[in-house]
C-alpha cells in the first residue's frame, strides 16, 4: 500500500502527530510519499532520516492508494488542486 502525506507548517503537537503517523505506517511496511514542501517544513530529524519518497504538488499520484492531508480546510483545498 502507498500513502501520500501533505500538510502546512506543522509545529508543536501537530509535528509530533505527523511523526507518530509516519512511524505507525513505517512499521507496517507501508510505502510513504510526502510532498517535498511538507518534508522541508517538518524539520524533524526522525522524518529526514527515513528518506521518504517525495513528490511535488501536481505530480501524478495514480500509484497512491490513500492521501492524507494534515491541516485545515486550506490545506485540504491545496491537496486536491
C-alpha positions in Angstrom: 0.0 0.0 0.0 1.2 3.6 -0.8 0.1 6.6 1.3 0.8 10.2 0.4 1.1 13.0 3.1 0.7 16.7 2.7 0.4 19.5 5.2 1.3 23.0 6.1 3.8 24.4 8.5 3.4 21.8 11.3 4.5 22.9 14.8 4.3 21.6 18.3 1.7 18.9 18.7 0.9 18.6 15.0 4.6 17.9 14.2 4.7 15.2 16.8 1.4 13.8 15.4 2.9 13.6 11.9 6.0 11.8 13.3 3.7 9.3 15.0 1.7 8.7 11.9 4.8 8.2 9.8 6.2 5.7 12.4 2.9 3.8 12.5 2.9 3.5 8.7 6.6 2.6 8.5 6.4 -0.3 11.0 3.5 -1.7 8.9 5.7 -1.6 5.9 3.6 1.0 4.1 5.2 3.0 1.3 5.1 6.6 2.4 5.2 9.5 0.0 5.4 13.1 1.2 5.3 16.5 -0.5 8.8 17.9 -0.7 7.4 21.2 0.7 5.9 19.4 3.8 9.0 17.4 4.4 11.1 20.6 4.5 8.7 22.3 6.8 8.6 19.4 9.2 12.3 19.9 10.2 12.1 16.6 12.0 15.3 14.6 12.3 13.2 11.4 12.5 11.4 12.1 9.3 14.5 13.4 7.5 16.4 10.1 8.3 13.7 7.9 6.8 14.4 9.0 3.2 10.8 9.0 2.2 9.7 9.3 -1.4 8.9 12.9 -2.1 6.7 14.5 -4.7 5.6 18.0 -5.8 2.1 19.1 -5.9 0.7 18.4 -9.3 2.8 15.2 -9.8 1.0 12.1 -11.0 -0.2 10.3 -7.9 -2.1 7.4 -9.6 0.1 4.8 -7.9 -1.0 6.2 -4.4 -3.8 4.3 -2.7 -4.6 6.9 0.0 -3.9 10.6 0.5 -3.7 12.1 4.0 -4.0 15.9 4.3 -2.8 17.2 7.7 -4.2 20.7 8.5 -7.3 22.7 8.0 -9.5 23.5 5.1 -6.9 25.5 3.2 -4.5 22.5 3.4 -7.2 20.2 2.2 -8.0 22.5 -0.8 -4.3 22.8 -1.6 -4.1 19.0 -1.5 -6.8 18.4 -4.1 -5.7 21.1 -6.6 
